[in-house]
Amino acid sequence: MDLSPYLVMVATLSLAILSPGPAIIAATQTAFAHGRDRALPYGIGLATGASLWCLFALLGLAVVFRLHPALFSGMKVLGGLYLIWMSWGLWRAATLPLPAAADGRFGRSFWGGIVLNLSNPKPALFYSALILSVFPDPLSVARQIGIYAACLSTELFWYVVVVLVMSTTAMRSRYFAARFWIDRAAAVALFGLGLVLIFQR
């Protein structure tokens, strides 16, 4: 089995996860304010909720392409344009103030983390575009399972790492110092994938 598409997917997803947004900021601030005992289940919930969008994207793509194969090319172009649009937003965001953190309206528990990430449907578009760009052919059930396992593992890994690292206050300044480069690296990666998705045949 060729592992290179999975490596590309994991690398791109990692950059997207680490680019500061409401969920990762919520995990960070929960770790700062409440410590790892409370923040760890919350971070795992956030990761699980985000990975469900990958599952929804996989199931939706499989059904759509099975019923309407002619939509495949159109979806690739739309997915590529979405990735390019997202890359522009990340590039600009690197020099802007951080977005507001998601508040505790869903609670700071495992289930609260799941609900928080499910309340934002944008990851479904991101996952759809990412999967189409890295795996351009229709997917078998076995490959769909492999993709979901890789995405879930990546989400869990980074949310757990962020919570554990940010539970130590000494890391706060280093995290915010690296934000510019994280955003810019993610923007370049997404822009490249967008172009590949549009022009690859």
PAZAPA-4460 file (N, C-alpha, C; in steps of 0.05 Angstrom, whole numbers, plus 32768, in hexadecimal, padded with zeros to 4 digits):
% residues 201
    n_x    n_y    n_z   ca_x   ca_y   ca_z    c_x    c_y    c_z   seq   type   mol
   8011   7FE8   8000   8000   8000   8000   8012   8019   8000     1      M     A
   800B   802C   7FEF   801A   8045   7FED   8012   8057   8004     2      D     A
   8025   805D   8016   801F   806E   802D   8022   808C   8028     3      L     A
   802D   8093   8011   8032   80B0   800C   8019   80C1   800D     4      S     A
   8002   80B8   8002   7FEA   80CA   8004   7FE1   80CE   8021     5      P     A
   7FE5   80B9   8032   7FDE   80BC   804E   7FF0   80D0   805C     6      Y     A
   800A   80CF   8055   801D   80E1   8061   8017   80FE   8059     7      L     A
   800F   8102   8040   8008   811D   8037   7FEF   8127   8046     8      V     A
   7FDB   8115   8048   7FC2   811C   8056   7FC8   8123   8073     9      M     A
   7FD7   8112   8081   7FDD   8117   809D   7FED   8131   80A1    10      V     A
   8000   8136   808F   8010   814F   8092   7FFE   8168   808E    11      A     A
   7FED   8167   807A   7FDB   817E   8074   7FC7   8181   808B    12      T     A
   7FBB   816C   8094   7FA8   816D   80AA   7FB5   8177   80C3    13      L     A
   7FCE   816F   80C8   7FDC   8179   80E0   7FDF   8197   80DF    14      S     A
   7FE7   81A2   80C8   7FEA   81BF   80C6   7FCF   81CD   80CA    15      L     A
   7FBA   81C1   80BF   7FA0   81CE   80C2   7F97   81CD   80DF    16      A     A
   7F9C   81B7   80ED   7F94   81B5   8109   7FA2   81CA   811A    17      I     A
   7FBC   81CD   8115   7FCD   81DF   8125   7FC9   81FC   811F    18      L     A
   7FBD   8202   8108   7FB7   821E   8102   7FA1   8228   8115    19      S     A
   7FA6   823D   8125   7F93   8244   813A   7F77   824A   8130    20      P     A
   7F64   823C   813A   7F48   8240   8135   7F39   823C   8150    21      G     A
   7F1F   823F   8150   7F10   823D   8169   7F15   8224   8179    22      P     A
   7F16   820D   816C   7F18   81F4   817B   7F34   81F1   8188    23      A     A
   7F49   81F6   8178   7F64   81F3   8184   7F69   8208   8199    24      I     A
   7F5E   8220   8196   7F61   8234   81AA   7F51   822D   81C3    25      I     A
   7F39   8221   81C0   7F2A   8218   81D6   7F39   8202   81E6    26      A     A
   7F46   81F0   81D8   7F56   81DB   81E5   7F6E   81E8   81F4    27      A     A
   7F7A   81FB   81E7   7F91   8209   81F3   7F89   8218   820C    28      T     A
   7F74   8227   820A   7F6C   8237   8221   7F61   8226   8238    29      Q     A
   7F55   8210   8231   7F4C   81FD   8246   7F63   81F2   8255    30      T     A
   7F79   81EB   8246   7F91   81E0   8252   7F9E   81F6   8264    31      A     A
   7F9F   820F   825B   7FAA   8224   826B   7F9A   8228   8285    32      F     A
   7F7F   8228   8282   7F6F   8230   8299   7F69   8219   82AC    33      A     A
   7F67   8200   82A2   7F5D   81EB   82B3   7F70   81D3   82B6    34      H     A
   7F86   81D4   82A7   7F9A   81BE   82A9   7F93   81A6   8299    35      G     A
   7FA5   8193   8298   7FA2   817D   8285   7F8C   8169   828D    36      R     A
   7F86   8166   82A7   7F71   8153   82AF   7F56   815A   82A3    37      D     A
   7F50   8173   82A1   7F37   817B   8295   7F39   8180   8277    38      R     A
   7F50   818A   826E   7F53   8190   8252   7F57   8178   8241    39      A     A
   7F62   8162   824B   7F68   814B   823B   7F4F   813E   8230    40      L     A
   7F3A   8138   8240   7F22   812C   8234   7F14   8140   8221    41      P     A
   7F16   815A   8227   7F0B   816E   8215   7F19   816D   81FA    42      Y     A
   7F34   816C   81FA   7F43   816A   81E1   7F3D   8151   81D2    43      G     A
   7F3A   813B   81E0   7F33   8122   81D2   7F17   8124   81C5    44      I     A
   7F05   8131   81D3   7EEB   8136   81C8   7EEC   8147   81AF    45      G     A
   7EFC   815C   81B0   7EFF   816E   8198   7F0A   815E   8181    46      L     A
   7F1E   814D   8186   7F2A   813D   8170   7F15   8129   8165    47      A     A
   7F06   811D   8176   7EF2   8109   816D   7EDD   8117   815C    48      T     A
   7ED4   812F   8166   7EC0   813E   8157   7ECA   8146   813B    49      G     A
   7EE3   814F   813A   7EEE   8157   8120   7EF0   813F   810D    50      A     A
   7EF8   8128   8118   7EFB   8110   8107   7EE0   8107   80FC    51      S     A
   7ECB   810C   810A   7EB0   8104   8100   7EAA   8112   80E5    52      L     A
   7EB4   812B   80E2   7EB0   8138   80C8   7EBF   812A   80B2    53      W     A
   7ED6   811E   80B8   7EE3   810D   80A4   7ED2   80F5   809D    54      C     A
   7EC6   80E9   80B1   7EB5   80D2   80AB   7E9D   80D9   809A    55      L     A
   7E90   80F0   80A1   7E79   80FA   8092   7E82   8100   8075    56      F     A
   7E99   810C   8072   7EA3   8113   8057   7EA8   80F9   8047    57      A     A
   7EB4   80E5   8053   7EB9   80CC   8045   7E9F   80BF   803D    58      L     A
   7E8C   80BD   804F   7E72   80B0   8048   7E63   80C0   8033    59      L     A
   7E64   80DA   8035   7E56   80EB   8021   7E62   80E9   8006    60      G     A
   7E7D   80E9   8005   7E8B   80E7   7FEB   7E85   80CC   7FDE    61      L     A
   7E86   80B7   7FEE   7E82   809C   7FE3   7E66   809A   7FD7    62      A     A
   7E52   80A4   7FE5   7E36   80A2   7FDB   7E33   80B3   7FC1    63      V     A
   7E3C   80CC   7FC2   7E39   80DE   7FAB   7E47   80D3   7F93    64      V     A
   7E5F   80CA   7F96   7E6E   80C0   7F7E   7E63   80A6   7F74    65      F     A
   7E57   8096   7F85   7E4B   807D   7F7C   7E32   8083   7F6C    66      R     A
   7E22   8097   7F75   7E09   809D   7F67   7E0D   80AF   7F4F    67      L     A
   7E21   80C1   7F50   7E25   80D5   7F3B   7E43   80D7   7F35    68      H     A
   7E4E   80C4   7F26   7E6B   80C5   7F20   7E73   80DE   7F11    69      P     A
   7E61   80EB   7F02   7E68   8102   7EF2   7E6E   811A   7F04    70      A     A
   7E66   811A   7F1D   7E6B   8130   7F30   7E87   8130   7F3B    71      L     A
   7E96   811A   7F35   7EB1   8118   7F41   7EC3   812E   7F39    72      F     A
   7EC4   8134   7F1E   7ED6   814A   7F15   7ECD   8165   7F20    73      S     A
   7EB3   816A   7F20   7EAA   8183   7F2A   7EB0   8187   7F48    74      G     A
   7EAE   8171   7F57   7EB4   8172   7F74   7ED2   8178   7F78    75      M     A
   7EE3   816D   7F66   7F00   8171   7F69   7F06   818F   7F65    76      K     A
   7EFA   819B   7F51   7EFF   81B8   7F4C   7EF5   81C9   7F63    77      V     A
   7EDD   81C3   7F6C   7ED2   81D2   7F83   7EE3   81CE   7F9C    78      L     A
   7EEB   81B6   7FA1   7EFC   81B0   7FB8   7F17   81BF   7FB6    79      G     A
   7F22   81C0   7F9E   7F3B   81CF   7F9A   7F38   81EC   7F9F    80      G     A
   7F22   81F8   7F95   7F1D   8214   7F9A   7F19   821A   7FB8    81      L     A
   7F0C   8207   7FC6   7F08   820B   7FE2   7F23   820B   7FF1    82      Y     A
   7F34   81F8   7FEA   7F4F   81F7   7FF7   7F5F   8211   7FF2    83      L     A
   7F5D   821B   7FD9   7F6B   8234   7FD3   7F5F   824B   7FE3    84      I     A
   7F45   824C   7FE5   7F38   8262   7FF5   7F40   825F   8012    85      W     A
   7F41   8247   801C   7F49   8243   8038   7F66   824A   803C    86      M     A
   7F77   8245   8029   7F93   824C   802C   7F97   826A   802D    87      S     A
   7F87   8279   801D   7F89   8296   801E   7F81   82A0   803A    88      W     A
   7F6C   8295   8045   7F63   829D   805F   7F78   8298   8074    89      G     A
   7F85   8281   8073   7F9A   827A   8086   7FB2   828D   8083    90      L     A
   7FB9   8293   806A   7FD0   82A5   8065   7FCB   82C1   8071    91      W     A
   7FB3   82CB   806D   7FAC   82E5   8078   7FAA   82E4   8097    92      R     A
   7FA0   82CD   80A1   7F9C   82CB   80BE   7FB6   82CB   80CE    93      A     A
   7FCC   82C5   80C0   7FE6   82C3   80CE   7FEE   82DE   80DB    94      A     A
   7FE4   82F4   80D0   7FEC   830F   80DA   7FD5   831C   80E9    95      T     A
   7FBE   830E   80EC   7FA7   831A   80FA   7FA6   830F   8117    96      L     A
   7F97   831D   8128   7F93   8313   8143   7F86   82F8   8143    97      P     A
   7F8B   82E9   8158   7F7F   82CE   815A   7F61   82D1   815B    98      L     A
   7F52   82BE   814F   7F35   82BE   8151   7F2D   82B8   816E    99      P     A
   7F15   82C0   8175   7F0B   82BB   8190   7F09   829D   8195   100      A     A
   7F11   8295   81AC   7F0E   8278   81B4   7EF1   8271   81B7   101      A     A
   7EEA   8258   81B0   7ECF   824F   81B6   7ECB   824F   81D4   102      A     A
   7EB4   8258   81DD   7EAF   8259   81F9   7EA5   823E   8203   103      D     A
   7E9E   823D   821C   7E97   8223   8228   7E79   821D   8226   104      G     A
   7E6C   8226   8211   7E4F   8222   8210   7E47   8205   820D   105      R     A
   7E5A   81F4   8203   7E54   81D8   8201   7E61   81C8   8218   106      F     A
   7E6E   81D6   822A   7E7C   81C9   8240   7E98   81C1   8238   107      G     A
   7EA9   81BD   824C   7EC5   81B6   8248   7ECA   8199   824E   108      R     A
   7EB9   8187   8244   7EBB   816B   8248   7EC0   815D   822D   109      S     A
   7EC3   8143   822E   7EC7   8133   8215   7EB0   8139   8202   110      F     A
   7E97   8137   820B   7E80   813C   81FA   7E7E   8159   81F1   111      W     A
   7E86   816B   8203   7E87   8187   81FB   7E9A   818C   81E4   112      G     A
   7EB1   817E   81E4   7EC3   8181   81CD   7EB8   8176   81B3   113      G     A
   7EAA   815F   81B5   7E9E   8154   819D   7E89   8168   8191   114      I     A
   7E78   8172   81A3   7E62   8184   8199   7E6E   819E   818E   115      V     A
   7E83   81A8   819B   7E8F   81C1   8191   7E99   81BD   8174   116      L     A
   7EA7   81A8   816E   7EB1   81A4   8153   7E9B   819D   813F   117      N     A
   7E87   818F   8148   7E70   8189   8137   7E5F   81A1   8131   118      L     A
   7E61   81B6   8141   7E51   81CE   813D   7E5C   81DF   8126   119      S     A
   7E74   81D8   811C   7E80   81E7   8105   7E83   81D4   80EE   120      N     A
   7E73   81D7   80D8   7E74   81C4   80C2   7E8B   81C9   80AE   121      P     A
   7E9B   81DE   80B2   7EB0   81E4   809F   7EC4   81CC   809C   122      K     A
   7ECB   81BD   80B1   7EDD   81A7   80AD   7ED3   8192   8099   123      P     A
   7EB9   8190   8095   7EAF   817D   8081   7EB8   8185   8065   124      A     A
   7EB7   819F   805F   7EC1   81A8   8045   7EDF   81A4   8043   125      L     A
   7EEE   81AA   8059   7F0B   81A6   8058   7F12   8189   8054   126      F     A
   7F05   8177   8063   7F0B   815B   8060   7F04   8151   8044   127      Y     A
   7EED   815A   8039   7EE6   8151   801E   7EFA   815A   800A   128      S     A
   7F03   8173   800B   7F17   817D   7FF9   7F32   816F   7FFC   129      A     A
   7F3A   816B   8015   7F54   815E   801B   7F54   8141   8010   130      L     A
   7F3F   8132   8016   7F3D   8116   800D   7F3D   8114   7FEF   131      I     A
   7F2E   8126   7FE2   7F2E   8126   7FC5   7F49   812C   7FB8   132      L     A
   7F58   813E   7FC5   7F71   8146   7FBA   7F87   8130   7FBD   133      S     A
   7F86   8123   7FD4   7F9B   810F   7FDA   7F93   80F3   7FCF   134      V     A
   7F79   80ED   7FCF   7F70   80D3   7FC4   7F5C   80D9   7FAD   135      F     A
   7F66   80DE   7F95   7F55   80E7   7F7F   7F43   80D2   7F74   136      P     A
   7F47   80B9   7F7A   7F37   80A4   7F6E   7F21   809C   7F82   137      D     A
   7F0A   8091   7F78   7EF6   8087   7F8A   7F01   8074   7F9F   138      P     A
   7EF8   8075   7FB7   7F04   8067   7FCD   7EF5   804D   7FD4   139      L     A
   7F05   8038   7FD9   7EFA   801F   7FE2   7EF3   8022   8000   140      S     A
   7EE4   800F   800B   7EDD   8010   8027   7EF6   800E   8038   141      V     A
   7F08   7FFD   8030   7F21   7FFA   8040   7F31   8014   8041   142      A     A
   7F32   8021   802A   7F41   803B   802A   7F33   8050   803A   143      R     A
   7F18   8051   8039   7F0A   8064   8049   7F0F   805F   8067   144      Q     A
   7F10   8046   806F   7F16   8040   808B   7F32   8049   8092   145      I     A
   7F45   8044   8080   7F61   804D   8085   7F63   806B   8087   146      G     A
   7F55   807A   8076   7F55   8097   8077   7F49   80A1   8091   147      I     A
   7F33   8096   8099   7F27   809F   80B2   7F39   8099   80CA   148      Y     A
   7F45   8082   80CA   7F57   807A   80E0   7F6F   808E   80E1   149      A     A
   7F7A   8095   80CA   7F90   80A8   80C9   7F88   80C3   80D3   150      A     A
   7F70   80CC   80CB   7F67   80E7   80D3   7F60   80E8   80F1   151      C     A
   7F53   80D3   80FB   7F4D   80D2   8117   7F66   80D2   8128   152      L     A
   7F7A   80C2   8120   7F93   80C0   812E   7FA2   80DB   812E   153      S     A
   7FA1   80E9   8117   7FAE   8103   8115   7FA0   8117   8127   154      T     A
   7F86   8118   8126   7F77   812B   8137   7F7D   8125   8155   155      E     A
   7F7B   810C   815D   7F80   8105   8179   7F9C   810C   8181   156      L     A
   7FB0   8106   8170   7FCC   810C   8177   7FD0   8129   817C   157      F     A
   7FC7   813A   816A   7FCD   8157   816D   7FBD   8164   8183   158      W     A
   7FA4   815D   8187   7F95   8169   819D   7FA0   8160   81B8   159      Y     A
   7FA8   8147   81BA   7FB4   813E   81D3   7FCF   814C   81D8   160      V     A
   7FDF   814E   81C3   7FF9   815C   81C6   7FF5   8179   81CE   161      V     A
   7FE2   8187   81C1   7FDD   81A3   81C7   7FD5   81A6   81E5   162      V     A
   7FC2   8195   81ED   7FB9   8196   8209   7FD0   8191   821D   163      V     A
   7FDF   817C   8218   7FF5   8176   822A   800A   818B   822B   164      L     A
   8011   8196   8213   8026   81AA   8212   801C   81C5   821E   165      V     A
   8004   81CC   8217   7FF9   81E6   8221   7FF1   81E5   823E   166      M     A
   7FF1   81CE   824A   7FEC   81CC   8267   8004   81D8   8276   167      S     A
   801B   81DA   8269   8032   81E6   8275   8034   8203   826B   168      T     A
   8031   8216   827E   802F   8232   8276   8048   823C   8268   169      T     A
   805F   822E   826C   8078   8238   825F   8076   8236   8240   170      A     A
   8063   8226   8236   8061   8222   8219   804F   8237   820C   171      M     A
   8041   8247   821B   802E   8259   820F   803B   826D   81FC   172      R     A
   8050   8279   8204   805D   828D   81F2   8068   8280   81D9   173      S     A
   8072   8268   81DB   807D   825A   81C4   8067   8253   81B0   174      R     A
   8051   824B   81BA   803A   8245   81A8   8032   825D   8197   175      Y     A
   802D   8273   81A5   8025   828B   8196   803A   8296   8184   176      F     A
   8054   8292   818C   806A   829B   817B   806B   828B   8160   177      A     A
   8063   8272   8161   8064   8261   8149   804B   8263   8138   178      A     A
   8037   8272   8141   801E   8273   8132   8021   827D   8116   179      R     A
   8031   8291   8112   8034   829D   80F7   803E   8288   80E3   180      F     A
   8052   8278   80EB   805D   8265   80D9   804B   824D   80D5   181      W     A
   803C   8246   80E9   8028   8230   80E6   8013   8238   80D1   182      I     A
   8008   8250   80D4   7FF4   8259   80C1   7FFE   825B   80A4   183      D     A
   8016   8266   80A1   8021   8269   8086   8028   824E   807A   184      R     A
   8033   823B   8089   8039   8220   807F   801F   8212   8076   185      A     A
   800A   8214   8087   7FF1   8208   8080   7FE5   8214   8067   186      A     A
   7FE8   822F   8064   7FDD   823C   804C   7FEB   8232   8033   187      A     A
   8005   8230   8033   8014   8226   801C   800C   820A   8015   188      V     A
   800A   81F9   8029   8002   81DD   8024   7FE7   81DA   8018   189      A     A
   7FD4   81EA   8023   7FB8   81E8   8018   7FB6   81F3   7FFC   190      L     A
   7FC5   8209   7FF7   7FC5   8214   7FDC   7FD0   8200   7FC7   191      F     A
   7FE5   81F3   7FCE   7FF0   81DE   7FBC   7FDD   81C7   7FB7   192      G     A
   7FD0   81BE   7FCC   7FBD   81A9   7FC9   7FA5   81B1   7FB8   193      L     A
   7F9D   81CB   7FBC   7F87   81D5   7FAC   7F8D   81D5   7F8E   194      G     A
   7FA5   81DD   7F87   7FAD   81DD   7F6B   7FAF   81C0   7F60   195      L     A
   7FB9   81AE   7F70   7FBB   8192   7F67   7F9F   8187   7F62   196      V     A
   7F8D   818D   7F74   7F71   8183   7F72   7F63   818E   7F59   197      L     A
   7F68   81A7   7F52   7F5B   81B3   7F3B   7F67   81A8   7F20   198      I     A
   7F81   81A6   7F1F   7F8E   81A0   7F05   7F95   8183   7F01   199      F     A
   7F94   8173   7F16   7F9B   8157   7F13   7F84   8148   7F05   200      Q     A
   7F8B   8137   7EF2   7F77   8128   7EE3   7F7D   810B   7EE5   201      R     A
***
